[in-house]
């Protein structure tokens, strides 16, 4: 099997990423110049990159978030902010409660499984003992 050239692949991937960064920056500048709102959707559409790429590129993500807050109208900004806030502010307590409950259930199930395995082993021992008794000739039948 032929050995691949991983250096070429790495360089190609880096070049692709760099080109996407340049397109995103140019798209961002065009949106600013035209006064259109800055959102991940509009930047991705203008630049021809994926929203996933914009979210994964930390510097670009932070810049878009800052510009979004500055360029969006007040009503849209409050809607955007309300979407980012969790619907339930005490979600972490719910998660911790459910995590604790899950840990307890797992522990209980592990104990029950161990007990059932022990009972099964005992039953197998009894079955083996009964089979051995049935194979021995009885003194009564002689």
Backbone bond lengths (Angstrom), bond angles and torsions (degrees), N, CA, C in turn:
res aa  C-N    CA-C-N  psi(-1)  N-CA   C-N-CA  omega(-1)  CA-C   N-CA-C  phi
1 X - - - 1.452 - - 1.528 107.78 -
2 X 1.302 117.01 136.59 1.462 121.72 -177.02 1.521 110.08 -75.48
3 X 1.321 114.90 140.13 1.457 120.58 179.43 1.527 108.73 -82.40
4 X 1.330 117.06 129.94 1.459 121.63 -179.65 1.515 111.51 -80.17
5 X 1.285 115.41 160.82 1.454 120.61 178.77 1.523 108.32 -99.82
6 X 1.321 115.87 95.29 1.467 120.69 -175.99 1.525 112.20 -68.19
7 X 1.344 116.89 -27.44 1.467 118.91 178.92 1.524 111.14 -63.51
8 X 1.331 116.64 -40.64 1.471 120.06 177.49 1.519 110.88 -63.35
9 X 1.325 116.27 -40.60 1.470 119.81 178.77 1.523 111.05 -63.59
10 X 1.329 116.25 -43.13 1.468 119.78 179.18 1.527 110.94 -63.01
11 X 1.337 116.06 -43.82 1.470 119.67 179.55 1.524 111.04 -63.49
12 X 1.326 116.85 -40.23 1.464 120.92 179.29 1.527 110.37 -65.17
13 X 1.320 117.07 -42.36 1.467 120.64 179.07 1.524 110.40 -64.31
14 X 1.327 116.89 -42.11 1.467 120.67 179.08 1.527 110.73 -65.22
15 X 1.333 116.15 -40.30 1.473 119.57 178.30 1.528 110.79 -63.95
16 X 1.313 116.49 -39.24 1.464 120.83 178.44 1.530 110.69 -64.62
17 X 1.323 115.85 -42.44 1.469 120.67 178.48 1.528 110.65 -64.53
18 X 1.339 116.30 -44.23 1.468 120.35 179.55 1.521 111.21 -61.71
19 X 1.338 116.91 -41.24 1.466 120.84 178.98 1.533 110.41 -64.11
20 X 1.319 116.82 -39.64 1.471 120.62 178.05 1.524 110.58 -65.71
21 X 1.339 116.96 -38.91 1.469 120.31 176.80 1.523 111.37 -62.06
22 X 1.323 116.69 -43.43 1.471 121.10 179.05 1.522 109.77 -62.66
23 X 1.341 116.87 -44.79 1.473 120.01 179.19 1.526 110.96 -62.10
24 X 1.335 116.27 -40.66 1.465 119.79 -179.52 1.524 110.81 -64.96
25 X 1.330 116.51 -43.32 1.475 120.13 178.75 1.530 110.98 -62.33
26 X 1.337 116.76 -44.14 1.465 120.15 179.40 1.527 110.69 -64.27
27 X 1.319 116.75 -41.83 1.459 120.49 178.34 1.515 111.55 -62.84
28 X 1.314 116.28 -40.22 1.462 121.74 178.10 1.529 110.53 -62.88
29 X 1.333 116.06 -44.46 1.481 119.71 178.48 1.518 111.84 -64.15
30 X 1.341 117.69 -39.03 1.480 120.47 178.19 1.522 110.53 -63.38
31 X 1.323 116.45 -41.40 1.470 119.72 179.17 1.526 110.53 -64.55
32 X 1.315 117.16 -41.17 1.466 120.43 178.13 1.525 111.09 -64.67
33 X 1.316 115.85 -41.33 1.464 120.56 -178.16 1.531 111.57 -65.32
34 X 1.334 116.62 -38.64 1.464 120.19 -179.01 1.521 112.50 -85.18
35 X 1.333 117.08 -9.82 1.458 119.88 177.81 1.515 113.95 79.83
36 X 1.322 117.27 13.58 1.469 119.64 178.23 1.524 109.38 -76.93
37 X 1.317 117.29 154.05 1.475 120.22 -178.64 1.525 111.10 -63.76
38 X 1.313 115.01 144.10 1.463 121.72 178.89 1.525 108.01 -96.51
39 X 1.308 115.52 114.01 1.467 122.24 172.75 1.522 106.86 -137.98
40 X 1.301 116.36 166.11 1.460 119.27 178.07 1.522 110.30 -61.82
41 X 1.322 116.09 -37.29 1.461 120.73 -179.93 1.526 111.16 -65.14
42 X 1.331 117.22 -47.54 1.461 119.12 -177.37 1.530 111.64 -68.69
43 X 1.326 117.51 -37.73 1.474 120.07 178.81 1.526 109.49 -65.92
44 X 1.330 117.56 -44.24 1.463 120.80 -179.89 1.527 110.63 -61.57
45 X 1.319 116.93 -43.34 1.463 120.21 -179.61 1.531 111.09 -67.34
46 X 1.311 117.54 -42.25 1.466 121.98 -178.36 1.527 111.61 -68.65
47 X 1.314 117.48 -37.14 1.466 121.45 -174.27 1.525 113.58 -92.58
48 X 1.323 117.09 -15.57 1.455 119.68 -177.55 1.525 112.69 73.27
49 X 1.327 115.95 35.37 1.463 121.56 176.39 1.528 107.85 -122.95
50 X 1.318 116.04 166.98 1.464 118.99 179.93 1.528 110.47 -84.50
51 X 1.327 115.13 153.25 1.460 119.26 175.70 1.526 109.72 -64.05
52 X 1.321 116.75 -33.82 1.460 120.88 177.81 1.527 110.43 -59.08
53 X 1.325 117.61 -42.33 1.462 121.39 177.89 1.525 110.08 -60.84
54 X 1.328 116.59 -42.66 1.470 120.25 -179.30 1.526 110.92 -64.78
55 X 1.322 116.92 -41.13 1.469 120.12 179.76 1.527 111.35 -69.27
56 X 1.346 118.08 -36.59 1.465 121.60 -178.20 1.518 113.12 -73.99
57 X 1.334 117.71 -25.74 1.460 121.14 -179.70 1.524 107.68 -87.34
58 X 1.316 115.89 101.03 1.466 122.27 -167.92 1.528 112.67 -57.91
59 X 1.331 118.13 -49.08 1.466 120.51 -178.76 1.525 111.19 -60.15
60 X 1.316 115.30 -44.48 1.464 120.33 -179.66 1.534 110.37 -66.32
61 X 1.324 116.07 -41.06 1.468 120.26 179.30 1.527 110.62 -60.19
62 X 1.338 116.37 -47.10 1.467 119.42 -179.24 1.531 111.17 -63.91
63 X 1.323 116.69 -39.88 1.461 120.06 179.26 1.529 111.14 -64.15
64 X 1.324 116.80 -44.23 1.464 120.62 178.80 1.524 110.29 -62.37
65 X 1.323 117.45 -41.03 1.464 120.51 179.78 1.530 111.03 -63.91
66 X 1.331 117.06 -40.94 1.466 120.18 178.00 1.525 111.00 -65.24
67 X 1.324 115.83 -47.60 1.467 119.99 -179.16 1.528 111.45 -66.85
68 X 1.319 116.78 -34.22 1.465 120.51 178.08 1.525 110.00 -60.62
69 X 1.335 116.01 -44.22 1.458 119.70 -179.29 1.530 111.41 -66.13
70 X 1.329 116.94 -30.76 1.463 120.52 -179.65 1.528 112.80 -81.43
71 X 1.331 117.58 -32.13 1.461 120.08 -173.32 1.518 114.53 -96.68
72 X 1.311 117.55 -20.95 1.466 118.67 -179.71 1.517 110.24 -74.73
73 X 1.332 116.87 142.76 1.474 119.49 173.86 1.528 109.90 -60.89
74 X 1.317 116.30 160.00 1.464 121.60 -175.46 1.524 112.13 -57.38
75 X 1.329 118.63 -44.23 1.460 121.49 -179.01 1.524 110.69 -62.54
76 X 1.313 116.38 -43.92 1.455 119.66 179.84 1.521 110.49 -67.64
77 X 1.328 117.44 -34.54 1.451 121.63 179.72 1.521 110.42 -64.12
78 X 1.334 117.62 -42.60 1.467 119.80 179.96 1.518 110.43 -67.95
79 X 1.347 117.97 -36.50 1.457 119.98 176.37 1.517 110.11 -64.68
80 X 1.324 116.37 -43.47 1.458 121.34 179.95 1.521 110.26 -62.77
81 X 1.314 117.26 -43.39 1.461 121.39 -179.86 1.525 110.60 -65.56
82 X 1.325 116.64 -39.58 1.465 118.59 -179.93 1.516 111.02 -68.35
83 X 1.340 118.01 -29.25 1.455 120.12 176.91 1.518 111.12 -70.17
84 X 1.328 117.50 -31.72 1.450 120.97 -178.52 1.521 112.02 -76.65
85 X 1.331 117.83 -29.24 1.457 120.66 179.63 1.518 109.53 -73.54
86 X 1.314 117.86 139.21 1.460 119.14 178.90 1.527 110.23 -63.50
87 X 1.308 114.54 145.79 1.458 119.57 -179.36 1.522 110.32 -64.56
88 X 1.325 116.26 -34.22 1.449 121.76 179.70 1.528 108.13 -116.54
89 X 1.318 118.35 109.40 1.460 119.70 -175.83 1.525 113.73 -64.14
90 X 1.346 117.60 -24.84 1.460 119.90 -178.13 1.530 110.76 -96.99
91 X 1.322 116.59 32.16 1.459 121.59 -176.63 1.526 111.47 -61.90
92 X 1.339 117.31 -33.38 1.463 119.11 -178.69 1.523 111.20 -66.15
93 X 1.332 117.46 -33.96 1.462 118.81 178.36 1.527 110.63 -70.65
94 X 1.319 116.83 -34.48 1.464 120.42 176.56 1.527 109.26 -65.03
95 X 1.329 116.23 -45.08 1.458 120.73 -179.78 1.522 110.55 -62.34
96 X 1.326 117.17 -44.40 1.468 119.31 -179.39 1.529 111.26 -66.61
97 X 1.321 117.47 -37.16 1.463 120.74 177.55 1.521 110.72 -64.04
98 X 1.338 115.80 -45.63 1.462 119.47 -179.95 1.528 111.36 -67.55
99 X 1.309 117.33 -35.48 1.466 120.96 177.78 1.522 110.29 -64.40
100 X 1.330 116.65 -43.45 1.462 120.72 178.30 1.524 110.68 -64.10
101 X 1.327 116.00 -41.62 1.460 120.10 179.17 1.524 110.46 -63.94
102 X 1.315 116.82 -41.97 1.460 121.22 178.51 1.524 110.95 -62.79
103 X 1.330 117.27 -42.45 1.466 120.90 178.78 1.532 110.13 -62.16
104 X 1.331 117.01 -41.65 1.467 121.16 178.72 1.533 110.33 -63.82
105 X 1.335 116.28 -44.67 1.474 120.44 -179.53 1.528 110.57 -62.72
106 X 1.339 116.35 -41.79 1.467 119.78 178.96 1.525 110.47 -62.34
107 X 1.326 116.30 -43.34 1.461 120.39 179.51 1.530 110.52 -61.78
108 X 1.313 116.05 -45.49 1.464 121.13 178.92 1.522 110.58 -61.13
109 X 1.332 116.49 -43.58 1.467 120.11 -179.38 1.521 111.54 -66.03
110 X 1.328 117.04 -38.29 1.470 119.90 177.66 1.536 110.45 -61.42
111 X 1.348 116.53 -42.41 1.464 120.55 178.80 1.528 110.57 -63.41
112 X 1.328 116.25 -43.73 1.469 120.42 -179.23 1.522 110.66 -64.47
113 X 1.327 116.79 -39.69 1.467 120.45 178.67 1.520 110.07 -63.80
114 X 1.332 116.83 -43.25 1.467 120.55 178.61 1.531 110.66 -61.23
115 X 1.333 117.10 -42.74 1.464 120.93 178.73 1.525 110.85 -63.87
116 X 1.326 117.02 -43.26 1.466 120.68 -179.78 1.528 111.42 -66.83
117 X 1.333 116.75 -37.85 1.466 119.44 177.07 1.524 110.70 -64.61
118 X 1.329 116.45 -39.30 1.465 119.74 177.81 1.525 110.45 -65.45
119 X 1.333 116.92 -42.68 1.466 120.39 178.75 1.527 110.79 -64.66
120 X 1.321 117.37 -38.15 1.462 120.86 178.42 1.524 110.66 -66.22
121 X 1.311 116.71 -41.83 1.464 120.31 178.08 1.529 110.17 -62.06
122 X 1.323 116.46 -40.76 1.468 119.92 178.42 1.527 110.19 -64.76
123 X 1.327 117.15 -41.60 1.466 120.32 179.45 1.524 110.52 -64.24
124 X 1.330 117.13 -41.28 1.464 119.90 177.35 1.531 110.68 -62.09
125 X 1.331 116.38 -38.94 1.476 120.67 177.40 1.513 111.18 -62.22
126 X 1.322 117.49 -42.37 1.463 121.34 179.32 1.526 110.85 -65.91
127 X 1.334 116.56 -41.46 1.467 120.54 179.19 1.527 109.60 -61.88
128 X 1.332 116.37 -44.31 1.462 120.46 178.93 1.526 111.04 -61.85
129 X 1.314 115.99 -41.97 1.460 120.54 179.33 1.527 110.23 -63.26
130 X 1.334 118.16 -42.84 1.463 121.44 179.59 1.524 111.41 -65.89
131 X 1.329 117.16 -38.44 1.469 119.88 177.96 1.529 110.75 -63.81
132 X 1.306 116.15 -41.17 1.469 120.04 179.78 1.531 110.77 -64.80
133 X 1.341 116.14 -37.13 1.466 119.56 178.34 1.523 110.47 -66.49
134 X 1.317 117.96 -37.57 1.462 121.86 -179.08 1.527 111.43 -71.16
135 X 1.324 118.21 -25.42 1.457 120.86 -179.44 1.527 112.04 -81.25
136 X 1.321 119.12 -23.51 1.464 122.54 179.61 1.532 109.60 -74.89
137 X 1.282 116.01 139.39 1.487 116.97 176.46 1.537 109.91 -69.72
138 X 1.301 113.90 137.27 1.475 119.42 -179.21 1.517 109.62 -81.61
139 X 1.270 114.33 145.54 1.473 119.02 178.20 1.507 110.56 -69.57
140 X 1.340 118.12 -26.74 1.478 122.30 -177.90 1.501 111.39 -71.16
141 X 1.322 118.70 -33.20 1.458 120.53 -173.10 1.530 112.38 -83.11
142 X 1.316 120.41 -6.01 1.458 122.04 -177.27 1.462 113.73 -82.34
